[in-house]
C-alpha cells in the first residue's frame, strides 16, 4: 500500500504545481512586466544610439511608472480582501513611491494591510522614507503577527532613527534617536535574529549600524585600518600613532571622488611638516586601483580594499563616497565625515 500512497501523493503535488496562478496575480504580474519591458526596450535603444543627439532623445523618453501605478491602484482598490493584492501594494511602495498611488499604498500599509502577510519587502523599503514612515511602521509592529513583517518593521524603524542620529547636529536629538534605534535593534536581535528579506539577514544590517553608533563616533578610538598598499606592502592606521591622520575612503568608480583627490594631494603636501599624514582606503579592484592612483597622481599611501564591500570599508559601514575621517595623535576620531578644510584647520591649529 505504501508505494501506492506515495504515487498518489506525488501525483497530487505534481497537479498542484501545474495549477495556474490566480487571475489577480497574473494581472499584477502583467502590469509589472509591461512597465519593465518598456524601460528595457528604451534602454536598448539608448545603448544602440549612434549619436549623442539620439542618446539624449532616449534619455528624455524613459517610460514613467505613473500610468502603470494608476492601473495597479485600481486593482488594489477592487481587491482589498484578496491575499495576492499585497504583491501590488509592494510594487507601488517600492517601485512607484514618487507617485500619488505610491503614497496612497504607503498609507494602506499602516491601515488596511498592516496585519497582512507578504508585505515584508515593502515594509523594509520604508527605511528610505524617513520619519514620515514612522506611524506606518509602528502600526505594523503593533498589529502584524507574522515574523518577517514584524522584523522588517523593527529594522526599518531602527534604520530611520539611526540615520537621524547620524545626521543630527544637536546632541540631545542625536541621543534621543540613538536610544530609539537601539531599542528597535535589540528587539530585532532578541526575537527575529534569523529573519532574512531578499536573502539578507536583517540583523546583519542592524549590527553594522549598532557598531557605527557605538564605535565610530567622535571621541571613540578609531577601529584599525590595515591592508596592502599598491606595492604589496602591509601597513596599518596605528603605524601613524602620534600623528594626525586624515583618512579618505574613495574609488576611481566614484565620480564625486574625482574632484576631491586633487585637494587631498594638496593637503598631503601641505601637512608634511605638521605632524600629519593623509592615507586612503581605495575600493577598486587592484588593477583599477593602480590605474586610478596613477590617473589622479595620488601622492599619499592607500590601503587597497579591492571592493566597496572590502574589510575596511565594511568595518567603517560606508554608505557614501568619498567619506573622510580625522584621527587625532592618540588614535581617537576627531572629525567624522567632515570637510577637508575643517580637518586641515584643526590640524594646523594644533587642537
C-alpha positions in Angstrom: 0.0 0.0 0.0 2.8 2.4 0.8 4.1 2.7 -2.8 0.6 3.4 -4.0 0.1 6.1 -1.4 3.5 7.6 -2.3 2.5 7.6 -6.0 -0.8 9.3 -5.2 0.9 12.0 -3.1 3.4 12.6 -5.9 0.5 12.9 -8.4 -1.3 15.4 -6.1 1.9 17.5 -5.7 2.5 17.5 -9.5 -1.1 18.5 -10.2 -0.8 21.4 -7.6 2.4 22.6 -9.1 0.7 22.9 -12.5 -2.2 24.9 -11.3 -2.3 28.3 -12.9 -1.6 31.5 -10.9 -4.8 33.4 -9.7 -6.1 35.8 -12.3 -5.3 38.7 -9.9 -1.7 37.6 -9.5 -1.5 37.3 -13.3 -2.9 40.8 -13.9 -0.4 42.3 -11.3 2.5 40.5 -13.0 1.4 41.7 -16.4 1.4 45.3 -15.3 4.9 45.0 -13.8 6.2 43.2 -16.9 4.7 45.8 -19.2 6.4 48.6 -17.4 9.8 46.8 -17.0 9.7 45.7 -20.7 9.1 49.3 -21.8 12.0 50.5 -19.7 14.2 47.7 -21.0 13.3 48.5 -24.6 14.1 52.2 -24.1 17.5 51.2 -22.5 18.4 49.1 -25.5 17.7 51.9 -27.9 19.9 54.2 -25.7 22.7 51.7 -25.9 22.4 51.3 -29.6 22.1 55.1 -30.3 24.9 56.2 -32.6 24.9 59.9 -31.8 24.7 62.0 -28.6 21.6 63.6 -30.0 19.9 60.2 -30.3 21.1 59.2 -26.8 19.6 62.4 -25.4 16.3 61.6 -27.1 16.1 58.2 -25.4 17.3 59.6 -22.0 14.3 62.1 -22.2 11.9 59.3 -23.1 12.4 56.9 -20.2 9.0 55.4 -19.6 7.3 56.8 -16.4 5.9 54.4 -13.8 2.9 56.7 -13.4 0.4 55.2 -15.8 1.3 51.7 -14.5 0.8 52.9 -10.9 -2.7 54.1 -11.9 -3.6 50.7 -13.3 -2.1 48.9 -10.3 -4.0 51.1 -7.7 -7.3 50.3 -9.5 -6.6 46.6 -9.0 -5.7 47.2 -5.3 -8.9 49.1 -4.6 -11.0 46.5 -6.3 -9.4 43.5 -4.5 -8.6 44.7 -1.0 -9.6 41.4 0.6 -7.6 39.2 -1.7 -4.2 37.7 -0.5 -2.5 38.3 -3.8 -3.2 42.0 -3.8 -0.2 42.6 -1.4 2.0 42.0 -4.4 0.5 45.1 -6.0 0.9 47.1 -2.8 4.6 46.0 -2.5 5.2 47.2 -6.1 3.5 50.6 -5.6 5.5 51.3 -2.4 8.9 50.1 -3.8 8.6 51.0 -7.5 6.2 54.0 -7.6 6.9 55.8 -4.3 7.1 59.2 -6.1 3.6 59.0 -7.5 0.3 59.6 -5.6 -0.6 55.9 -5.9 2.6 55.0 -4.2 1.9 57.4 -1.4 -1.6 56.0 -1.1 -0.2 52.5 -0.9 2.1 53.6 1.8 -0.8 54.8 3.9 -2.6 51.5 3.2 0.4 49.6 4.7 -0.3 51.3 8.0 -4.1 50.6 7.9 -5.7 48.1 5.6 -2.6 45.9 5.1 -0.8 46.5 8.5 -1.7 42.9 9.7 -1.1 41.1 6.3 1.5 38.5 5.4 3.6 39.2 2.4 4.3 42.9 3.0 7.8 42.5 4.5 9.7 43.6 1.3 7.7 46.9 1.1 8.0 47.4 4.9 11.8 47.1 4.8 11.9 49.6 1.9 10.4 52.2 4.3 13.9 52.7 5.8 14.4 55.1 2.9 11.2 57.1 3.6 12.4 58.8 6.8 10.3 59.8 9.8 7.0 60.2 7.7 7.0 56.4 7.6 7.2 56.0 11.4 3.4 55.8 12.0 3.1 53.1 9.3 6.0 51.0 10.8 4.6 51.4 14.4 1.2 50.1 13.1 2.8 47.1 11.5 4.8 46.3 14.7 1.7 46.6 16.8 -0.8 44.7 14.5 1.2 42.2 12.5 1.7 38.7 13.9 3.9 37.4 11.1 7.6 37.2 11.9 9.0 38.6 8.6 6.7 41.6 8.6 7.3 42.4 12.2 11.1 42.0 11.9 11.1 44.2 8.7 9.2 47.0 10.5 11.5 46.9 13.5 14.6 47.0 11.2 13.2 49.9 9.1 12.2 51.9 12.1 15.6 51.4 13.7 17.3 52.3 10.5 15.3 55.6 10.2 16.3 56.6 13.8 19.9 55.6 13.1 20.0 57.9 10.1 18.5 60.7 12.1 21.2 60.1 14.8 23.9 60.2 12.2 22.7 63.4 10.6 21.8 65.3 13.8 23.9 68.3 14.7 22.1 68.6 18.1 23.5 66.3 20.7 20.2 65.9 22.6 18.3 65.0 19.4 21.1 62.6 18.4 20.9 60.8 21.7 17.1 60.5 21.5 17.4 59.0 18.0 20.1 56.6 19.2 18.0 55.4 22.1 15.1 54.6 19.7 17.3 52.9 17.2 19.0 50.7 19.9 15.6 49.8 21.2 14.4 48.5 17.8 17.7 46.7 17.1 17.7 45.0 20.5 14.1 43.7 19.9 15.2 42.5 16.4 18.1 40.6 17.9 16.1 39.1 20.7 13.2 37.8 18.7 13.9 37.9 15.0 17.7 37.4 14.6 17.3 34.7 11.9 14.8 36.6 9.6 16.0 37.3 6.1 14.5 39.6 3.5 15.5 39.1 -0.1 18.3 36.7 1.0 19.9 39.1 3.6 19.7 38.9 7.3 18.2 42.0 8.8 20.2 41.5 12.0 23.5 41.7 10.0 22.5 45.2 8.7 21.4 46.3 12.2 24.7 45.1 13.6 26.6 47.4 11.3 24.5 50.4 12.3 24.8 49.5 16.0 28.6 49.3 15.7 28.7 52.7 14.0 26.6 54.3 16.7 28.8 52.9 19.5 32.3 52.7 18.0 32.5 55.1 15.0 31.7 58.4 16.6 33.8 61.4 17.6 35.6 60.5 20.8 35.8 56.8 20.0 39.1 55.1 19.4 39.3 54.6 15.6 39.0 50.9 14.6 42.1 49.6 12.9 42.5 50.0 9.2 45.0 47.6 7.7 46.0 46.0 4.4 48.4 46.1 1.5 49.4 49.2 -0.4 49.9 49.4 -4.2 53.4 48.0 -3.8 52.1 45.0 -1.9 53.4 46.2 1.5 51.3 45.8 4.6 50.5 48.8 6.7 48.1 49.9 9.4 46.4 53.1 10.6 48.1 52.5 14.0 51.5 52.8 12.3 50.9 56.5 12.4 50.0 56.8 16.1 51.4 60.1 17.3 50.4 61.9 14.2 47.1 63.4 12.9 45.7 61.2 10.1 43.2 62.2 7.5 41.6 59.1 6.1 39.6 59.1 2.8 37.5 56.2 1.6 37.3 56.5 -2.2 37.3 54.8 -5.6 38.1 55.5 -9.2 34.5 54.4 -9.9 33.2 57.3 -7.7 32.6 60.5 -9.7 32.3 62.5 -6.6 35.8 61.4 -5.6 37.4 62.8 -8.7 37.2 66.4 -7.7 38.3 65.7 -4.1 41.5 63.8 -4.9 43.5 66.9 -6.1 42.5 68.6 -2.9 43.7 65.6 -0.9 47.0 65.7 -2.8 47.4 69.3 -1.8 46.6 68.6 1.8 49.1 65.7 1.9 51.8 68.1 0.7 50.7 71.0 2.9 50.7 68.8 6.1 54.1 67.2 5.6 55.6 69.4 8.3 52.6 69.5 10.5 52.9 66.0 12.2 50.1 64.8 10.0 49.6 62.4 7.1 46.8 61.5 4.6 46.0 57.9 3.9 43.4 56.4 1.6 41.2 53.3 1.5 40.7 52.6 -2.2 37.7 50.5 -3.1 38.6 49.5 -6.7 39.8 46.0 -7.8 43.6 46.0 -7.7 44.2 46.7 -11.4 41.7 49.5 -11.4 43.1 50.9 -8.2 46.6 51.2 -9.6 45.2 52.9 -12.7 43.2 55.4 -10.5 46.3 56.1 -8.3 48.3 56.9 -11.5 45.5 58.8 -13.3 44.9 61.1 -10.3 48.6 61.3 -9.4 47.7 60.3 -5.8 50.7 61.3 -3.6 49.5 59.6 -0.3 49.6 56.0 0.7 46.5 53.8 0.2 45.2 50.5 1.5 43.7 48.6 -1.4 40.4 47.2 -0.2 39.6 45.7 -3.6 35.9 46.4 -3.5 33.3 48.8 -1.9 32.5 46.0 0.4 36.1 45.3 1.4 37.1 44.6 5.0 38.0 48.1 6.0 35.1 49.7 4.1 32.7 47.2 5.7 34.1 47.8 9.2 33.5 51.5 8.8 30.0 50.9 7.5 30.5 53.2 4.5 27.3 54.5 2.8 28.7 57.5 0.9 31.9 58.1 -1.1 34.1 59.9 -0.5 34.0 59.8 3.3 36.7 61.5 5.4 37.7 60.9 9.0 40.2 62.8 11.0 42.1 60.7 13.6 44.0 62.5 16.3 47.5 61.6 17.5 46.1 59.3 20.2 44.1 57.3 17.6 40.8 58.9 18.5 38.2 60.0 16.0 38.3 63.8 16.0 36.0 64.5 13.0 33.7 62.1 11.2 32.5 62.7 7.6 33.6 66.3 7.8 35.1 68.7 5.3 38.8 68.6 4.4 39.1 72.3 5.2 37.8 71.7 8.8 40.3 68.9 9.2 43.2 70.9 8.0 42.2 73.8 10.1 42.1 71.6 13.2 45.5 70.1 12.5 47.2 73.5 11.8 45.6 74.9 15.0 47.1 72.0 16.9 43.8 71.2 18.6 
